[in-house]
Amino acid sequence: MLGINEPGTRKNYLSAFKRFFRDFLKTSLVDDFKRPTPNENPTPCPSDEDVRIVYESLEYDRDRLIYLIAAASGLRRGEILNLIRKHIDFQHAC
């Protein structure tokens, strides 16, 4: 089992086990298992100035467009790269 020691993976596995034992086996065998706590040190968001510096350092308009879509929409890289013209509503665009 790859990644079983990652806190998020452990939490997901334990949640699934708890639900399975509770709902299907009708037993509380795993109720005492402790799930990991969420990360107490989340990744900090870049400042507006940092975002501006990266944007201004981009050479091509295409790269700037992709960067702005990522910064404003929260879409993942693959979702942005798979966008086509019909996915964009130009009537409601900023």
Backbone as ProteinMPNN parsed JSONL, in Angstrom:
{"seq_chain_A": "MLGINEPGTRKNYLSAFKRFFRDFLKTSLVDDFKRPTPNENPTPCPSDEDVRIVYESLEYDRDRLIYLIAAASGLRRGEILNLIRKHIDFQHAC", "coords_chain_A": {"N_chain_A": [[0.846, -1.179, 0.0], [0.97, 1.877, -1.116], [1.889, 5.013, 0.183], [0.494, 4.853, 2.599], [1.303, 5.901, 4.992], [0.915, 8.578, 4.839], [-0.817, 11.303, 6.277], [-3.387, 12.15, 5.293], [-4.152, 10.018, 3.644], [-4.199, 7.89, 5.479], [-6.269, 8.812, 7.123], [-8.449, 8.725, 5.352], [-8.591, 5.95, 4.779], [-9.112, 4.932, 7.383], [-11.539, 6.186, 7.927], [-13.175, 4.975, 6.02], [-13.018, 2.273, 6.878], [-14.225, 2.537, 9.426], [-16.826, 3.293, 8.731], [-17.638, 1.082, 7.207], [-17.517, -1.017, 9.146], [-19.346, -0.003, 11.022], [-21.789, 0.467, 9.561], [-22.282, -1.825, 7.943], [-21.349, -4.183, 9.182], [-22.348, -3.811, 11.639], [-20.998, -3.301, 14.088], [-18.861, -1.95, 16.628], [-16.135, -2.097, 16.448], [-13.92, -0.659, 15.383], [-14.201, 1.897, 16.339], [-12.586, 3.134, 18.238], [-10.237, 3.725, 16.99], [-7.798, 6.116, 16.2], [-7.916, 8.927, 14.179], [-5.711, 10.778, 12.025], [-4.867, 14.222, 12.648], [-5.746, 17.235, 10.87], [-3.405, 19.011, 8.727], [-1.455, 21.28, 10.43], [0.074, 23.325, 9.516], [-0.62, 24.925, 6.985], [0.029, 25.506, 3.472], [1.219, 28.693, 2.712], [-0.55, 31.387, 1.106], [0.416, 33.108, -1.87], [1.453, 36.541, -1.922], [-0.23, 39.489, -3.235], [1.634, 41.02, -4.539], [3.637, 39.14, -5.129], [2.253, 37.531, -6.963], [1.87, 39.387, -8.991], [4.549, 39.906, -9.741], [5.356, 37.435, -10.848], [3.514, 37.27, -12.972], [4.268, 39.507, -14.55], [6.753, 38.674, -15.344], [6.328, 36.774, -17.241], [6.665, 35.889, -20.634], [5.075, 35.417, -22.944], [1.794, 36.074, -24.27], [-0.056, 33.992, -24.211], [0.848, 32.435, -22.057], [0.475, 34.247, -19.987], [-2.306, 34.454, -20.027], [-3.076, 31.822, -19.276], [-1.958, 31.782, -16.722], [-3.452, 33.835, -15.435], [-6.028, 32.721, -15.565], [-5.663, 30.473, -13.949], [-5.013, 31.709, -11.504], [-7.328, 33.169, -10.951], [-9.525, 31.435, -11.157], [-9.119, 28.968, -9.881], [-8.956, 26.571, -11.1], [-7.491, 23.399, -11.958], [-4.248, 22.579, -13.381], [-4.437, 20.706, -15.549], [-7.154, 20.932, -16.148], [-7.317, 23.542, -17.07], [-5.654, 23.435, -19.328], [-7.144, 21.762, -20.912], [-9.288, 23.257, -21.677], [-11.569, 24.512, -24.087], [-12.739, 26.73, -26.68], [-15.583, 26.734, -26.631], [-16.151, 26.22, -23.978], [-15.942, 28.555, -22.613], [-17.668, 31.31, -21.384], [-18.159, 34.136, -22.862], [-19.852, 36.256, -22.503], [-20.217, 36.609, -19.797], [-17.697, 36.979, -18.853], [-14.993, 38.58, -17.147]], "CA_chain_A": [[0.0, 0.0, 0.0], [1.796, 3.07, -1.21], [1.376, 6.237, 0.778], [-0.363, 4.607, 3.763], [1.763, 6.701, 6.12], [0.497, 9.966, 4.677], [-1.957, 11.537, 7.17], [-4.656, 12.198, 4.572], [-4.471, 8.66, 3.189], [-4.595, 7.131, 6.681], [-7.58, 9.287, 7.558], [-9.447, 8.196, 4.414], [-8.734, 4.512, 5.02], [-9.77, 4.704, 8.668], [-12.94, 6.6, 7.8], [-13.87, 3.927, 5.268], [-13.147, 1.121, 7.766], [-15.221, 2.839, 10.455], [-18.159, 3.265, 8.13], [-17.935, -0.304, 6.856], [-17.805, -1.783, 10.354], [-20.538, 0.535, 11.671], [-23.007, 0.361, 8.764], [-22.526, -3.135, 7.346], [-21.127, -5.264, 10.13], [-23.084, -3.449, 12.855], [-20.136, -3.45, 15.242], [-18.087, -0.751, 16.929], [-14.778, -2.591, 16.616], [-12.889, 0.314, 15.025], [-14.563, 3.238, 16.813], [-11.529, 3.704, 19.062], [-9.072, 4.066, 16.179], [-7.582, 7.557, 16.119], [-7.599, 9.45, 12.856], [-4.749, 11.88, 12.089], [-5.434, 15.565, 12.605], [-5.355, 17.946, 9.647], [-2.126, 19.708, 8.736], [-1.514, 22.522, 11.194], [0.884, 24.319, 8.822], [-0.996, 24.942, 5.569], [0.877, 26.273, 2.571], [0.748, 30.085, 2.668], [-0.911, 31.941, -0.2], [1.335, 34.168, -2.279], [0.915, 37.897, -1.813], [-0.592, 40.099, -4.515], [2.878, 41.464, -5.176], [4.28, 37.943, -5.689], [1.481, 37.153, -8.148], [2.168, 40.405, -10.008], [5.927, 39.713, -10.215], [5.37, 36.274, -11.742], [2.761, 37.64, -14.176], [5.055, 40.422, -15.371], [7.934, 37.987, -15.852], [5.943, 35.881, -18.326], [7.012, 36.505, -21.913], [4.055, 35.251, -23.975], [0.416, 36.36, -23.872], [-0.702, 32.71, -23.901], [1.253, 32.065, -20.702], [-0.19, 35.185, -19.081], [-3.717, 34.058, -19.968], [-3.17, 30.607, -18.462], [-1.65, 32.175, -15.342], [-4.593, 34.569, -14.897], [-7.137, 31.778, -15.375], [-5.33, 29.66, -12.774], [-5.065, 32.539, -10.299], [-8.678, 33.676, -10.691], [-10.584, 30.431, -11.166], [-8.849, 27.821, -9.026], [-8.912, 25.341, -11.886], [-6.209, 22.7, -11.97], [-3.482, 22.745, -14.615], [-5.019, 19.891, -16.613], [-8.459, 21.487, -16.507], [-7.077, 24.746, -17.875], [-5.088, 23.052, -20.613], [-8.175, 21.08, -21.695], [-10.355, 24.181, -22.046], [-11.728, 24.896, -25.483], [-13.478, 27.984, -26.813], [-16.999, 26.602, -26.262], [-16.268, 26.15, -22.522], [-15.818, 29.901, -22.05], [-18.82, 32.18, -21.587], [-17.599, 35.466, -23.042], [-20.827, 37.229, -22.062], [-20.077, 36.817, -18.35], [-16.28, 37.088, -18.513], [-14.621, 39.884, -16.553]], "C_chain_A": [[0.889, 1.24, 0.0], [1.118, 4.246, -0.537], [0.526, 6.054, 2.017], [0.053, 5.463, 4.948], [1.448, 8.183, 5.974], [-0.75, 10.201, 5.53], [-3.308, 11.537, 6.453], [-5.106, 10.818, 4.111], [-4.926, 7.803, 4.359], [-5.998, 7.513, 7.131], [-8.681, 8.729, 6.653], [-9.675, 6.699, 4.627], [-9.496, 4.241, 6.32], [-11.239, 5.115, 8.632], [-13.756, 5.535, 7.071], [-14.073, 2.676, 6.133], [-14.225, 1.356, 8.815], [-16.629, 2.742, 9.892], [-18.574, 1.84, 7.778], [-18.321, -1.111, 8.089], [-19.1, -1.306, 11.014], [-21.802, 0.211, 10.873], [-23.306, -1.048, 8.26], [-22.352, -4.283, 8.328], [-21.81, -5.015, 11.464], [-22.269, -3.71, 14.118], [-19.32, -2.173, 15.433], [-16.611, -1.091, 17.132], [-13.717, -1.521, 16.351], [-13.205, 1.728, 15.502], [-13.454, 3.907, 17.612], [-10.269, 4.049, 18.271], [-8.984, 5.579, 16.049], [-7.209, 7.948, 14.696], [-6.622, 10.609, 12.992], [-5.466, 13.232, 12.02], [-4.991, 16.254, 11.315], [-4.021, 18.676, 9.833], [-2.279, 21.049, 9.437], [-0.736, 23.649, 10.518], [0.522, 24.34, 7.337], [-0.033, 25.797, 4.744], [0.362, 27.702, 2.478], [0.415, 30.519, 1.241], [0.103, 33.014, -0.576], [0.659, 35.535, -2.156], [0.553, 38.415, -3.2], [0.654, 40.534, -5.274], [3.619, 40.287, -5.801], [3.584, 37.499, -6.964], [1.8, 38.116, -9.29], [3.575, 40.216, -10.588], [6.004, 38.543, -11.186], [4.668, 36.613, -13.051], [3.606, 38.507, -15.106], [6.302, 39.766, -15.945], [7.606, 37.034, -16.999], [6.105, 36.592, -19.661], [5.857, 36.489, -22.913], [2.656, 35.512, -23.42], [-0.336, 35.088, -23.498], [-0.399, 32.29, -22.466], [0.594, 32.976, -19.668], [-1.664, 34.83, -18.92], [-3.899, 32.835, -19.077], [-2.935, 30.931, -16.992], [-2.827, 32.903, -14.701], [-5.787, 33.66, -14.654], [-6.887, 30.944, -14.118], [-5.483, 30.474, -11.495], [-6.494, 32.933, -9.946], [-9.719, 32.578, -10.511], [-10.372, 29.29, -10.182], [-8.863, 26.502, -9.775], [-7.526, 24.717, -11.797], [-5.558, 22.861, -13.338], [-4.105, 21.969, -15.776], [-6.368, 20.41, -17.076], [-8.298, 22.731, -17.371], [-6.582, 24.371, -19.257], [-6.088, 22.322, -21.497], [-9.343, 21.979, -22.068], [-10.371, 24.396, -23.551], [-12.674, 26.088, -25.536], [-14.931, 27.858, -26.356], [-17.21, 26.496, -24.748], [-16.317, 27.531, -21.873], [-17.036, 30.722, -22.399], [-18.321, 33.619, -21.652], [-18.576, 36.564, -22.608], [-20.66, 37.584, -20.591], [-18.614, 36.892, -17.907], [-15.997, 38.49, -17.979], [-14.201, 40.874, -17.596]], "O_chain_A": [[1.484, 1.59, 1.019], [-0.09, 4.443, -0.676], [-0.113, 7.008, 2.46], [-0.766, 5.727, 5.829], [1.691, 8.96, 6.896], [-1.661, 9.374, 5.509], [-4.274, 10.973, 6.967], [-6.29, 10.487, 4.176], [-5.914, 7.076, 4.256], [-6.81, 6.655, 7.475], [-9.73, 8.307, 7.141], [-10.816, 6.237, 4.652], [-10.413, 3.42, 6.349], [-12.084, 4.46, 9.241], [-14.885, 5.233, 7.456], [-15.153, 2.086, 6.132], [-15.049, 0.476, 9.068], [-17.518, 2.169, 10.521], [-19.712, 1.438, 8.017], [-19.334, -1.809, 8.084], [-19.871, -2.125, 11.514], [-22.783, -0.266, 11.442], [-24.472, -1.427, 8.159], [-23.12, -5.245, 8.308], [-21.85, -5.897, 12.322], [-22.775, -4.266, 15.093], [-19.12, -1.411, 14.488], [-15.922, -0.431, 17.91], [-12.701, -1.491, 17.046], [-12.526, 2.672, 15.097], [-13.389, 5.136, 17.657], [-9.328, 4.61, 18.831], [-9.992, 6.244, 15.813], [-6.304, 7.372, 14.092], [-6.688, 11.354, 13.969], [-6.53, 13.359, 11.413], [-3.968, 15.888, 10.736], [-3.58, 18.921, 10.956], [-3.135, 21.856, 9.074], [-0.871, 24.809, 10.907], [1.28, 23.827, 6.514], [0.63, 26.693, 5.268], [-0.817, 27.908, 2.193], [1.039, 30.058, 0.285], [0.593, 33.744, 0.286], [-0.56, 35.65, -2.274], [0.974, 37.855, -4.213], [0.717, 40.428, -6.499], [4.173, 40.42, -6.892], [4.241, 37.133, -7.938], [1.979, 37.69, -10.431], [3.768, 40.353, -11.796], [6.645, 38.646, -12.232], [5.17, 36.282, -14.125], [3.652, 38.266, -16.312], [6.855, 40.252, -16.932], [8.515, 36.538, -17.664], [5.729, 37.756, -19.804], [5.677, 37.453, -23.656], [2.367, 35.215, -22.261], [-1.155, 35.095, -22.579], [-1.29, 31.842, -21.745], [0.202, 32.518, -18.595], [-2.209, 34.895, -17.818], [-4.78, 32.817, -18.217], [-3.633, 30.416, -16.118], [-3.171, 32.626, -13.552], [-6.485, 33.806, -13.651], [-7.798, 30.735, -13.317], [-6.025, 29.979, -10.507], [-6.837, 33.023, -8.767], [-10.697, 32.769, -9.787], [-11.341, 28.704, -9.698], [-8.79, 25.435, -9.165], [-6.526, 25.405, -11.591], [-6.209, 23.224, -14.317], [-4.28, 22.516, -16.865], [-6.693, 20.337, -18.262], [-9.071, 22.942, -18.306], [-7.041, 24.929, -20.254], [-5.904, 22.266, -22.713], [-10.292, 21.524, -22.705], [-9.326, 24.454, -24.2], [-13.331, 26.413, -24.547], [-15.462, 28.79, -25.751], [-18.335, 26.664, -24.277], [-16.694, 27.656, -20.708], [-17.406, 30.827, -23.568], [-18.088, 34.248, -20.62], [-18.155, 37.696, -22.369], [-20.927, 38.714, -20.183], [-18.329, 36.871, -16.71], [-16.682, 39.453, -18.323], [-13.859, 42.01, -17.267]]}, "name": "protein", "num_of_chains": 1, "seq": "MLGINEPGTRKNYLSAFKRFFRDFLKTSLVDDFKRPTPNENPTPCPSDEDVRIVYESLEYDRDRLIYLIAAASGLRRGEILNLIRKHIDFQHAC"}
